[in-house]
Amino acid sequence: MKSYYLIFLIFIEIGFSNGLFINEFMAKNDTTNVDEAGEFDDWIEIYNAGTELQDIGGLFLTDNADNLTKWMIPEGTEIQPQGFLLFWCDEDQEQGELHTNFKLGAGGEFLALVNIDGVTILDSITFGPQSADISYGRVSDGDGEWQFMNPTPGITNTGELRINDNKVIPDQYTLYQNYPNPFNPVTTISFSMPISANVKIIAYDIIGNQVVTILNQTLPAGTQSVPWNAKNRPSGVYFIRMESGAFVRTQKIMLLK
């Protein structure tokens, strides 16, 4: 009887959340990662723990338990299986489709991901005071245990980036594979830098024409990320080039609409 009860509970947990989790968030982003406008905004990361593509358009994000339909995720928004999607909480929806109409409270508050019925809470968390440039996330993606950590927006929460008292500073430059890849139309480009320096990230098309400068900014040492929304670009292979001092790396990515 106990085993049947356990199976029932597991089914309820997985079915209720639909495999979607609030996986990580940052309520006080001073120097960590920038949005498309080059601004350091608060953010929430949603994780799709399932094995299939999830269309999350029509779901809601909210920071108010009395207003579960505060901000609706735009129609057609998708998360790849085992993938991540970042939402900017900056009260500036004119900057893009993934910008909410609310900011996060660094003093602590309630967050929820709500089903299309506007009533069923798929996932939620109530958190306390937050520190600048330290995120709060699940120890493992989709896991039940939370902790403060070095931010990993758009990529998996890993042991190497967890913190105790001090922020881990990388010992070398690294350009990570963008995620998701292939993508449509938004992808996150993450990278690590051992020192504060100017970082330039440029996208090129398959024949080497420059498409857009995604980032050209001085950032502090640490693991950073920047989104690229390629909604106005055709499907195909693109190349991302990162330059910072003597460090230069190029990476192939694919836009698939």
C-alpha positions as CSV (number, residue, x, y, z in Angstrom):
1,M,0.0,0.0,0.0
2,K,2.8,2.4,0.8
3,S,4.5,1.9,-2.6
4,Y,1.2,2.7,-4.4
5,Y,0.9,5.8,-2.3
6,L,4.4,6.9,-3.2
7,I,3.8,6.3,-6.9
8,F,0.6,8.4,-6.7
9,L,2.5,11.3,-5.0
10,I,5.2,11.2,-7.6
11,F,2.6,11.3,-10.4
12,I,0.8,14.2,-8.8
13,E,4.1,16.2,-8.5
14,I,5.2,15.6,-12.1
15,G,1.7,16.0,-13.6
16,F,0.9,19.2,-11.6
17,S,4.1,21.0,-12.6
18,N,4.0,19.7,-16.2
19,G,7.8,19.3,-15.9
20,L,8.2,23.1,-15.7
21,F,10.1,24.7,-12.8
22,I,11.1,28.1,-11.6
23,N,14.8,27.0,-11.6
24,E,16.7,30.1,-10.6
25,F,16.3,33.8,-10.2
26,M,18.2,37.0,-9.4
27,A,16.4,39.8,-7.6
28,K,19.4,42.2,-7.4
29,N,21.4,42.2,-10.7
30,D,24.0,44.9,-10.4
31,T,26.8,43.6,-12.6
32,T,26.1,40.0,-13.6
33,N,24.3,39.8,-17.0
34,V,22.6,42.2,-19.3
35,D,19.5,42.1,-21.5
36,E,19.2,43.1,-25.1
37,A,19.4,46.8,-24.1
38,G,22.6,46.3,-22.2
39,E,20.8,46.8,-18.8
40,F,21.3,44.8,-15.7
41,D,17.8,43.6,-14.9
42,D,16.3,41.1,-12.5
43,W,15.5,37.8,-14.1
44,I,13.7,34.5,-13.6
45,E,14.8,31.2,-15.3
46,I,12.2,28.6,-16.2
47,Y,13.4,25.0,-16.7
48,N,11.7,22.3,-18.8
49,A,12.6,19.0,-17.2
50,G,10.7,17.0,-19.8
51,T,11.8,15.2,-22.9
52,E,9.6,17.1,-25.3
53,L,9.4,20.7,-26.5
54,Q,7.1,22.8,-24.3
55,D,5.0,25.6,-25.7
56,I,4.5,27.8,-22.6
57,G,2.6,30.6,-24.3
58,G,-0.5,31.6,-22.3
59,L,1.0,30.6,-18.9
60,F,1.5,33.3,-16.3
61,L,4.3,34.6,-14.2
62,T,3.5,36.6,-11.1
63,D,5.0,38.1,-7.9
64,N,1.5,38.6,-6.3
65,A,-0.4,35.8,-4.7
66,D,-3.6,37.9,-5.1
67,N,-3.0,38.4,-8.8
68,L,-2.0,35.1,-10.4
69,T,-2.5,36.4,-13.9
70,K,-0.3,39.4,-13.5
71,W,1.8,38.8,-16.6
72,M,1.1,36.4,-19.5
73,I,3.9,34.6,-21.3
74,P,3.5,35.5,-25.0
75,E,1.9,33.0,-27.4
76,G,4.4,30.8,-29.2
77,T,7.1,31.0,-26.5
78,E,8.8,27.6,-26.4
79,I,11.4,25.8,-24.2
80,Q,13.5,23.0,-25.5
81,P,13.5,19.7,-23.7
82,Q,15.9,19.9,-20.7
83,G,16.2,23.5,-21.7
84,F,16.1,26.9,-20.0
85,L,14.4,30.2,-20.8
86,L,15.2,33.6,-19.1
87,F,12.6,36.2,-18.4
88,W,13.6,39.8,-17.6
89,C,11.7,41.3,-14.7
90,D,12.2,45.0,-15.4
91,E,8.7,46.5,-15.8
92,D,9.7,47.4,-19.4
93,Q,7.7,45.3,-21.8
94,E,8.6,47.5,-24.7
95,Q,12.2,46.1,-24.6
96,G,11.0,42.6,-25.8
97,E,8.6,39.8,-25.5
98,L,10.4,38.2,-22.6
99,H,10.2,41.3,-20.4
100,T,7.6,41.2,-17.6
101,N,5.5,44.0,-16.2
102,F,7.0,43.5,-12.7
103,K,10.3,43.7,-11.0
104,L,11.7,41.3,-8.3
105,G,11.9,42.5,-4.7
106,A,15.4,42.0,-3.2
107,G,13.9,42.2,0.2
108,G,12.0,38.9,-0.4
109,E,8.6,38.1,-2.0
110,F,6.4,35.4,-3.7
111,L,7.0,34.1,-7.2
112,A,4.8,31.7,-9.2
113,L,4.4,30.0,-12.6
114,V,0.7,29.7,-13.2
115,N,-1.2,27.5,-15.7
116,I,-3.3,28.9,-18.5
117,D,-6.5,28.7,-16.4
118,G,-5.1,31.5,-14.2
119,V,-5.7,29.5,-11.1
120,T,-3.5,26.4,-11.0
121,I,0.0,27.1,-9.6
122,L,2.5,24.9,-11.5
123,D,5.5,26.0,-9.4
124,S,6.1,28.7,-6.8
125,I,8.6,29.9,-4.2
126,T,8.5,32.4,-1.3
127,F,12.0,33.8,-0.7
128,G,13.8,36.1,1.8
129,P,16.3,38.9,1.4
130,Q,18.7,38.6,-1.6
131,S,22.3,39.8,-2.1
132,A,23.6,41.7,-5.2
133,D,24.8,39.5,-8.0
134,I,24.1,36.2,-6.2
135,S,21.3,34.1,-7.5
136,Y,18.9,31.8,-5.7
137,G,18.3,28.5,-7.4
138,R,17.7,24.8,-7.2
139,V,20.8,22.8,-6.3
140,S,20.2,20.6,-9.3
141,D,17.9,21.6,-12.1
142,G,14.3,20.9,-11.1
143,D,15.4,19.6,-7.7
144,G,13.5,20.5,-4.5
145,E,16.5,22.0,-2.6
146,W,17.3,25.6,-3.1
147,Q,20.5,27.6,-2.2
148,F,22.3,30.8,-3.0
149,M,24.8,30.4,-5.8
150,N,26.9,32.0,-8.5
151,P,24.4,32.8,-11.2
152,T,24.0,30.4,-14.1
153,P,21.3,32.1,-16.3
154,G,20.4,30.0,-19.3
155,I,22.6,27.0,-18.4
156,T,22.5,24.2,-15.9
157,N,23.0,24.8,-12.2
158,T,26.3,23.1,-11.5
159,G,28.4,22.3,-8.4
160,E,31.4,24.2,-9.7
161,L,29.4,27.4,-9.5
162,R,27.8,27.0,-6.1
163,I,29.1,29.3,-3.4
164,N,29.5,29.3,0.3
165,D,30.8,32.8,1.4
166,N,32.8,34.0,-1.6
167,K,31.9,34.2,-5.3
168,V,33.9,31.8,-7.5
169,I,36.0,33.7,-10.1
170,P,36.9,31.7,-13.2
171,D,40.7,31.2,-13.9
172,Q,40.3,31.5,-17.6
173,Y,38.1,32.8,-20.4
174,T,35.5,30.4,-21.7
175,L,32.8,30.8,-24.3
176,Y,30.1,28.2,-23.6
177,Q,27.8,26.6,-26.2
178,N,24.7,28.8,-26.6
179,Y,21.5,27.3,-25.2
180,P,19.2,26.3,-26.6
181,N,20.8,25.2,-29.9
182,P,19.1,25.0,-32.3
183,F,17.0,27.9,-31.1
184,N,13.9,29.8,-32.2
185,P,14.2,32.8,-31.9
186,V,15.9,33.5,-28.6
187,T,19.1,31.9,-27.3
188,T,21.4,32.6,-24.4
189,I,25.2,33.1,-24.9
190,S,27.1,32.4,-21.7
191,F,30.8,33.0,-21.0
192,S,33.3,33.2,-18.2
193,M,36.0,35.8,-17.7
194,P,38.8,35.9,-15.1
195,I,39.1,39.7,-15.0
196,S,37.0,42.8,-15.5
197,A,37.3,43.7,-19.2
198,N,35.4,44.8,-22.3
199,V,33.6,42.0,-24.1
200,K,32.4,42.2,-27.6
201,I,30.1,39.5,-29.0
202,I,29.1,39.7,-32.7
203,A,26.9,37.5,-34.8
204,Y,27.8,36.6,-38.4
205,D,25.9,34.8,-41.1
206,I,27.1,31.7,-43.0
207,I,29.0,33.8,-45.6
208,G,30.7,36.0,-43.0
209,N,28.6,39.1,-43.1
210,Q,28.2,40.8,-39.8
211,V,24.6,40.5,-38.6
212,V,24.5,42.3,-35.3
213,T,26.7,43.3,-32.4
214,I,25.1,41.5,-29.5
215,L,27.3,42.9,-26.8
216,N,30.0,45.5,-26.5
217,Q,30.5,46.4,-22.9
218,T,32.9,46.3,-19.9
219,L,31.8,43.5,-17.5
220,P,33.2,42.3,-14.1
221,A,35.0,39.0,-13.7
222,G,32.7,36.0,-13.4
223,T,30.2,34.0,-15.4
224,Q,28.1,36.2,-17.6
225,S,25.3,35.7,-20.2
226,V,23.5,37.7,-22.8
227,P,20.4,36.8,-24.9
228,W,20.1,37.1,-28.6
229,N,16.7,37.5,-30.1
230,A,16.9,36.6,-33.8
231,K,13.2,36.9,-34.6
232,N,14.0,39.1,-37.6
233,R,16.6,36.8,-39.0
234,P,16.0,33.8,-41.4
235,S,16.7,30.2,-40.4
236,G,20.2,29.0,-40.9
237,V,23.7,28.7,-39.5
238,Y,25.3,31.7,-37.8
239,F,28.6,32.2,-36.1
240,I,29.1,33.9,-32.7
241,R,32.5,35.6,-32.2
242,M,33.6,36.7,-28.7
243,E,36.5,39.1,-28.3
244,S,38.0,40.3,-25.0
245,G,41.6,41.4,-24.9
246,A,43.7,38.7,-26.5
247,F,40.9,36.1,-26.1
248,V,39.0,35.4,-29.4
249,R,36.6,32.5,-29.9
250,T,34.1,31.6,-32.6
251,Q,31.2,29.3,-32.2
252,K,28.6,27.9,-34.7
253,I,25.0,28.1,-33.8
254,M,21.7,27.3,-35.6
255,L,18.5,29.3,-35.9
256,L,15.7,26.9,-36.8
257,K,12.2,28.4,-37.3
